[in-house]
């Protein structure tokens, strides 16, 4: 490890910038997709080291400087050494997988056994180094991925308190939407979404409890996959609730997301999904039946255009399209979901804090609440910690029966919204993912237009969002939802939409609308 790169790794902590060594790159790495990167690496037109150098230079230019995206919290000082080792293996004919030599960034709530802190963006966990990799990280390393950096997030995965602004954390600051820098990147996987959208990274891993992959992917104009419950291991991820938490890929192309997901599947998922996900992403759907939800058309004229084009594209491909103007989840579902999240947050976070050796002064929820109160605005800027306080007060024994009832109710209601279609011959339900991004507001917090992630999140069903259109400068996404383990079919539909709508656009990094 050269000392210059150890110093480079400190850039995000305010140290003096250093020059990035220039590399002779035969293939231009800018805005490269994973399939093209695979081909360039195989042809000797590009090395993993050159790829890593390119993204390091992009991070230096635009993370805390330039566009000030604040998408990356820490750089892995071992990334270049990992890339060189993987280049040597390739030269020797040793290819670990299709992911070999490709750099990946991880949300900062995913444990890694290296020099990258695992913090969830919280001041209480500042600098915390874990002694083991999360299971999905072990899988990525074994597949030959380069762990490049960790990404900013909505603090505690947006489960600290009310009226939060998505993409803000005490440690990482405010992540900004690269399409319109004054606007929200959505959360909680905001840094992962922005890093990919802004070409600070090729591939990213986010995590979702309800919308935390789908929303930032849709609002930043990229692809995101929230897999089937249990398809990716949650071991090692700072939790909200194991009933719904799951990691998933974020990328600019459907194939890229499929490639990353394939490397992270659990043994159970590989049995349930024997088909190749990357092969599915290269085979656009040409048959089947889908439900197209048009209940949100009145929210924005751009949604009407997007859904019209979607219907036409699906029909032209030979897919039967049934539309509905009705789509509303009962209030009881949201109430039951929140009860589950509070209970499991109290249970699951406590287990993580102990297992991963958090310092004694912050190794319980109550100690974290007390720490935040003592540190004042430094820890609790802009909004409070109501969810942390509620979770700290949970009596796991006394409240267990109520929790189990809420878990059953939430899943029953979520499945009731989806199953009448998905169990009756429909390949998928297609909905607009979220409304367009809103202005960042640290006083009032987020002002969502609408979101459609909850049913799939609570039911544990897979969902894929792809770029579908735009409202002015701001991207709009389409969500494709299916039954558990239907990822290959959903990828084929997503690939068709990607191909026929051609809605992906590079961000313009517009400073303001004036």
C-alpha positions in Angstrom: 0.0 0.0 0.0 1.5 3.3 -1.1 1.5 6.0 1.5 -0.1 8.4 -1.1 -3.3 6.3 -1.1 -3.4 6.0 2.6 -3.5 9.8 2.6 -6.1 9.8 -0.2 -8.4 7.8 2.0 -8.5 10.7 4.5 -9.9 13.2 1.9 -13.4 12.9 3.2 -12.2 13.8 6.7 -11.1 17.3 5.5 -7.4 16.6 5.0 -5.5 18.3 2.2 -6.3 16.9 -1.2 -3.7 14.9 -3.0 -3.3 14.4 -6.7 -4.6 11.2 -8.2 -1.9 9.5 -10.3 -2.8 9.6 -14.0 -3.3 6.2 -15.6 -3.3 5.3 -19.3 -6.7 3.9 -19.8 -7.3 2.2 -23.2 -11.1 2.0 -22.6 -12.7 5.2 -21.2 -14.1 4.3 -17.8 -16.6 7.2 -17.7 -20.2 6.1 -17.4 -19.2 2.5 -18.1 -21.8 -0.2 -17.4 -20.9 -3.5 -15.8 -21.3 -5.6 -19.0 -19.0 -3.2 -20.9 -16.5 -3.2 -18.0 -16.6 -7.1 -18.0 -15.8 -7.1 -21.7 -13.0 -4.5 -21.4 -11.4 -6.4 -18.5 -11.5 -9.6 -20.5 -10.1 -8.0 -23.6 -7.2 -6.3 -21.7 -8.5 -2.9 -22.6 -9.0 -2.0 -18.9 -7.7 -3.1 -15.6 -9.4 -3.3 -12.3 -6.8 -0.9 -10.9 -7.7 1.6 -13.6 -11.3 1.3 -12.8 -10.7 1.9 -9.1 -8.5 4.9 -9.9 -11.2 6.4 -12.1 -13.8 6.2 -9.4 -11.4 7.5 -6.8 -10.8 10.5 -9.0 -14.5 11.1 -9.4 -15.1 10.9 -5.7 -12.3 13.4 -5.1 -13.8 15.8 -7.6 -17.4 15.7 -6.6 -18.0 14.2 -3.2 -17.0 17.0 -0.9 -15.8 19.3 -3.7 -17.3 20.1 -7.1 -21.0 19.1 -7.0 -20.6 18.3 -3.2 -22.8 15.2 -3.5 -21.8 13.8 -0.1 -22.6 10.3 -1.3 -19.4 8.6 0.0 -18.5 8.6 3.7 -15.2 6.6 3.7 -12.8 5.3 1.0 -11.2 1.9 1.5 -7.4 2.4 1.6 -7.0 -1.2 0.5 -9.0 -0.8 -2.6 -6.1 -0.4 -5.0 -4.2 -3.3 -3.5 -7.3 -5.5 -3.9 -7.7 -4.4 -7.5 -4.0 -5.1 -8.3 -4.3 -8.6 -6.7 -7.4 -9.3 -8.8 -5.6 -8.0 -12.0 -2.8 -10.5 -11.2 -5.3 -13.3 -10.8 -6.9 -12.4 -14.1 -3.5 -12.4 -15.8 -2.9 -15.9 -14.4 -6.3 -17.1 -15.8 -7.9 -17.2 -12.4 -11.4 -15.6 -12.7 -13.5 -15.9 -9.6 -16.8 -14.9 -11.1 -18.4 -12.5 -13.5 -18.0 -9.9 -10.9 -14.2 -10.3 -10.8 -12.3 -7.0 -10.6 -15.4 -4.8 -10.5 -15.6 -2.1 -7.7 -18.6 -2.0 -5.4 -19.6 0.5 -2.8 -21.5 -0.5 0.4 -24.0 1.4 2.5 -22.4 2.4 5.8 -24.7 0.1 7.8 -23.1 -3.0 6.4 -20.3 -4.5 8.5 -16.8 -5.0 6.9 -13.6 -6.5 8.4 -11.4 -3.7 7.1 -10.6 -0.1 7.7 -14.1 1.1 6.7 -16.2 2.1 9.8 -19.7 0.7 10.1 -21.7 3.5 11.6 -25.2 3.9 10.1 -24.2 7.6 9.9 -24.6 8.1 13.6 -22.2 10.1 15.8 -22.5 7.4 18.5 -20.8 4.9 16.2 -18.2 7.2 14.7 -15.1 5.3 13.7 -16.5 1.9 14.8 -14.6 -0.9 13.1 -16.2 -4.3 13.0 -14.0 -7.5 13.2 -16.0 -9.5 10.7 -17.6 -9.0 7.3 -21.4 -9.2 6.9 -22.2 -12.4 5.1 -23.0 -10.6 1.9 -19.6 -8.9 2.0 -17.9 -12.3 2.3 -19.8 -13.4 -0.8 -18.7 -10.3 -2.7 -15.1 -10.7 -1.8 -15.2 -14.4 -2.8 -16.7 -13.4 -6.1 -13.8 -11.0 -6.8 -15.5 -7.6 -6.2 -13.4 -4.7 -5.0 -14.8 -3.1 -1.9 -14.2 0.5 -2.9 -16.0 2.7 -0.2 -18.9 3.1 2.1 -21.9 5.3 1.3 -23.9 7.9 3.2 -27.4 7.2 4.3 -30.3 8.6 6.2 -29.0 8.2 9.7 -30.0 4.9 11.4 -31.5 4.0 8.0 -34.1 6.8 8.5 -35.4 5.4 11.8 -34.1 7.9 14.3 -36.9 10.3 14.5 -39.8 12.3 12.9 -39.5 15.0 10.2 -36.1 13.8 9.0 -34.6 14.9 5.7 -33.7 11.9 3.6 -30.0 11.5 2.9 -28.8 13.3 5.9 -26.6 11.9 8.7 -24.6 13.4 11.5 -21.4 11.8 10.0 -22.0 12.1 6.3 -23.9 15.4 6.0 -26.6 15.9 3.3 -26.4 13.8 0.2 -27.7 15.7 -2.8 -29.7 14.6 -5.9 -27.4 14.8 -8.9 -30.2 15.7 -11.3 -31.1 18.8 -9.3 -28.7 19.5 -6.4 -31.3 21.4 -4.3 -33.5 18.3 -4.2 -33.8 15.2 -2.1 -31.9 11.9 -3.1 -34.5 10.0 -1.0 -33.4 7.5 1.5 -32.2 5.7 3.3 -29.8 4.2 0.7 -29.3 7.7 -0.6 -25.5 7.6 -0.9 -25.6 4.3 -2.8 -28.2 5.6 -5.2 -26.4 8.9 -5.8 -22.9 7.3 -6.1 -24.2 5.2 -9.0 -26.3 7.9 -10.6 -23.5 10.4 -10.5 -20.8 7.9 -11.7 -18.9 7.9 -8.5 -19.3 4.1 -8.5 -20.1 1.3 -10.9 -22.2 -0.8 -8.5 -23.7 -0.2 -5.1 -25.4 -2.2 -2.3 -28.2 -0.6 -0.5 -30.6 -1.9 2.2 -34.3 -1.6 2.5 -36.9 -1.9 5.2 -39.6 -0.1 3.3 -38.6 2.0 0.3 -35.0 2.5 1.2 -33.7 0.9 -2.1 -36.7 1.6 -4.3 -37.1 5.3 -3.5 -33.5 6.5 -3.9 -33.1 4.3 -7.1 -36.3 5.8 -8.6 -35.6 9.4 -7.6 -32.0 9.3 -8.8 -32.9 7.6 -12.1 -31.3 4.2 -11.7 -32.2 0.5 -11.2 -32.8 -0.9 -7.7 -33.8 -4.4 -6.6 -35.5 -5.2 -3.3 -35.3 -9.0 -3.4 -37.5 -11.6 -1.9 -37.4 -11.9 1.9 -34.4 -14.1 2.7 -32.9 -13.9 -0.8 -29.9 -12.0 0.6 -28.5 -12.5 4.1 -29.1 -9.8 6.6 -26.3 -11.0 8.9 -24.0 -8.1 9.8 -26.3 -5.3 8.7 -27.2 -2.7 11.3 -30.9 -3.5 11.6 -34.2 -1.9 11.9 -36.3 -5.1 11.7 -35.4 -8.5 10.5 -39.0 -9.1 9.3 -38.4 -6.6 6.5 -34.7 -5.7 6.3 -32.9 -6.8 3.2 -29.9 -5.7 1.1 -30.1 -5.3 -2.7 -28.2 -4.0 -5.7 -28.3 -0.5 -7.2 -26.9 0.1 -10.6 -27.5 2.1 -13.9 -28.6 -1.0 -15.9 -30.9 -3.9 -15.3 -28.1 -6.4 -16.2 -25.7 -4.7 -13.7 -28.2 -5.0 -10.9 -28.8 -8.7 -11.7 -25.1 -9.3 -11.8 -24.6 -7.9 -8.3 -27.7 -9.6 -6.9 -26.6 -13.0 -8.2 -23.4 -12.8 -6.2 -25.3 -12.1 -3.0 -27.9 -14.8 -3.1 -28.3 -17.1 -0.1 -28.1 -20.9 -0.6 -31.9 -21.0 -0.1 -32.3 -18.4 -2.8 -30.1 -20.3 -5.2 -32.4 -23.4 -4.7 -35.5 -21.3 -5.2 -34.1 -19.4 -8.2 -32.1 -21.9 -10.3 -32.2 -19.7 -13.4 -29.4 -17.2 -14.1 -30.4 -13.7 -13.2 -28.0 -12.1 -15.6 -29.4 -14.3 -18.4 -32.9 -13.2 -17.5 -31.8 -9.6 -17.7 -30.6 -10.2 -21.3 -33.9 -11.8 -22.3 -36.7 -9.1 -22.4 -40.2 -10.5 -21.7 -42.4 -11.2 -24.7 -45.4 -12.8 -23.1 -47.5 -12.9 -19.9 -50.1 -10.7 -18.2 -49.5 -7.7 -15.9 -51.6 -5.3 -13.8 -50.7 -1.7 -14.6 -51.7 0.6 -11.7 -52.8 4.1 -12.8 -54.1 5.3 -9.5 -51.5 8.1 -9.3 -51.9 9.6 -12.8 -53.5 12.7 -11.4 -50.5 13.5 -9.2 -48.3 14.7 -12.1 -48.9 15.0 -15.9 -45.6 13.3 -16.4 -47.0 10.2 -14.8 -49.7 10.0 -17.4 -47.2 10.1 -20.2 -45.0 7.5 -18.5 -47.8 5.1 -17.9 -49.2 5.5 -21.4 -45.8 4.6 -22.9 -45.4 1.7 -20.5 -48.8 0.3 -21.6 -47.9 0.7 -25.2 -44.5 -0.9 -24.8 -45.8 -3.9 -22.9 -48.6 -4.5 -25.4 -46.3 -4.2 -28.4 -44.1 -6.9 -26.8 -47.1 -9.3 -26.6 -47.9 -8.8 -22.9 -51.5 -8.5 -21.9 -52.0 -5.3 -19.9 -54.9 -4.9 -17.4 -55.2 -1.5 -15.8 -56.7 -0.3 -12.6 -57.3 3.1 -11.2 -57.7 1.8 -7.6 -54.7 1.2 -5.4 -54.9 2.0 -1.7 -53.5 0.2 1.3 -55.5 0.3 4.6 -54.3 2.5 7.4 -54.2 -0.6 9.6 -51.3 -1.9 7.5 -49.1 1.1 8.2 -50.0 1.1 11.9 -49.2 -2.6 12.3 -46.0 -2.2 10.3 -44.7 0.6 12.5 -45.4 -1.5 15.6 -43.4 -4.4 14.2 -40.5 -2.0 13.3 -40.3 -0.5 16.8 -40.4 -3.9 18.5 -37.8 -5.5 16.2 -35.6 -2.4 16.3 -35.4 -2.8 20.0 -34.6 -6.5 19.8 -32.4 -6.7 16.7 -30.3 -3.5 17.1 -29.4 -4.6 20.7 -28.1 -7.9 19.4 -26.1 -6.2 16.7 -24.5 -3.7 19.1 -23.3 -6.5 21.4 -22.2 -9.0 18.6 -20.2 -6.4 16.8 -18.4 -5.0 19.8 -19.7 -1.5 20.0 -18.0 0.5 22.9 -19.7 0.0 26.2 -20.8 3.6 26.5 -23.2 3.2 23.5 -23.9 -0.5 23.5 -27.6 -0.3 24.3 -30.4 1.8 22.8 -30.9 3.7 26.0 -27.2 4.6 26.1 -27.4 5.8 22.5 -30.4 8.0 23.4 -28.4 9.4 26.3 -25.3 9.9 24.2 -27.3 11.9 21.7 -28.9 14.0 24.3 -25.5 14.8 25.9 -24.0 15.8 22.5 -27.0 18.0 21.6 -27.2 19.5 18.1 -24.0 17.7 17.1 -25.8 14.4 17.3 -29.4 15.6 16.9 -29.3 18.3 14.3 -32.5 19.2 12.4 -34.8 16.6 14.0 -35.2 14.4 17.0 -34.9 10.8 18.1 -38.4 9.8 18.8 -38.0 6.3 17.3 -34.9 5.6 19.3 -36.7 6.6 22.4 -39.7 4.5 21.7 -37.6 1.5 20.9 -35.5 1.9 24.1 -38.7 1.8 26.1 -39.9 -1.5 24.6 -40.4 -4.4 27.0 -39.7 -7.4 24.7 -41.4 -9.9 27.0 -44.5 -7.9 27.9 -45.1 -6.7 24.4 -44.3 -9.9 22.5 -47.9 -11.0 22.0 -48.9 -7.6 20.6 -45.9 -7.6 18.4 -46.7 -11.1 17.0 -50.3 -10.0 16.3 -49.0 -6.9 14.5 -46.6 -8.9 12.4 -49.4 -11.3 11.3 -51.8 -8.4 10.6 -49.2 -6.4 8.6 -48.2 -9.4 6.4 -51.8 -10.5 5.9 -52.9 -7.0 4.8 -49.9 -6.6 2.5 -50.4 -10.0 0.9 -54.1 -9.2 0.5 -53.2 -6.2 -1.7 -51.0 -8.3 -4.0 -52.2 -11.9 -4.1 -55.5 -11.4 -5.8 -53.5 -10.5 -8.9 -50.2 -12.4 -8.5 -51.9 -15.7 -7.5 -54.4 -15.4 -10.4 -52.2 -15.5 -13.5 -50.6 -12.1 -13.4 -46.8 -12.1 -13.9 -46.3 -8.8 -12.2 -47.9 -5.6 -10.8 -46.4 -2.5 -12.3 -46.7 0.8 -10.4 -45.0 4.2 -10.5 -42.4 3.9 -7.7 -42.5 7.3 -6.1 -43.3 10.8 -7.1 -40.5 13.2 -8.2 -37.9 14.4 -5.8 -38.8 17.4 -3.5 -36.6 20.2 -2.2 -34.3 19.4 0.7 -35.8 20.9 3.8 -34.0 20.6 7.2 -36.9 22.4 9.0 -40.0 20.6 7.8 -38.3 17.3 6.7 -39.3 15.2 3.7 -42.4 16.0 1.6 -43.1 12.8 -0.3 -45.6 13.1 -3.1 -46.5 9.4 -2.9 -44.7 6.0 -2.6 -45.7 2.4 -3.5 -43.1 0.3 -1.8 -45.0 -0.8 1.3 -47.0 -3.8 0.1 -43.9 -5.6 -1.3 -41.7 -4.6 1.6 -44.1 -5.9 4.3 -45.1 -9.0 2.3 -41.5 -9.8 1.6 -42.2 -9.9 -2.2 -39.5 -8.8 -4.7 -39.7 -5.4 -6.4 -37.5 -3.9 -9.1 -37.5 -0.2 -10.0 -36.3 1.0 -13.4 -36.2 4.5 -15.0 -39.6 5.1 -16.6 -39.7 8.8 -17.4 -39.1 12.2 -15.9 -41.0 15.2 -14.5 -38.9 18.0 -15.9 -35.3 17.4 -14.7 -36.4 14.8 -12.1 -36.5 11.1 -12.9 -39.5 8.9 -12.3 -39.3 5.1 -11.7 -41.5 2.2 -12.5 -41.8 -0.7 -9.9 -42.3 -4.3 -11.1 -43.6 -6.4 -8.2 -44.0 -10.2 -8.2 -44.4 -13.3 -6.1 -41.5 -14.6 -3.9 -38.7 -16.0 -6.0 -40.0 -14.5 -9.2 -36.9 -12.3 -9.7 -36.0 -13.9 -13.1 -39.4 -13.0 -14.6 -39.4 -9.6 -13.0 -35.9 -9.0 -14.5 -37.2 -9.9 -18.0 -40.0 -7.4 -17.6 -37.6 -4.8 -16.3 -35.3 -5.4 -19.2 -38.2 -4.9 -21.6 -39.1 -1.6 -20.0 -35.5 -0.5 -20.0 -35.1 -1.3 -23.6 -38.4 0.1 -24.9 -38.8 3.2 -22.8 -35.1 4.1 -22.9 -35.8 6.5 -20.0 -32.4 6.4 -18.4 -30.6 9.8 -18.5 -27.4 11.0 -17.1 -27.8 13.6 -14.4 -27.2 17.2 -15.3 -26.0 18.4 -11.9 -28.2 21.4 -12.1 -27.5 23.8 -9.1 -31.0 25.3 -9.0 -34.0 26.1 -11.2 -33.5 29.9 -11.2 
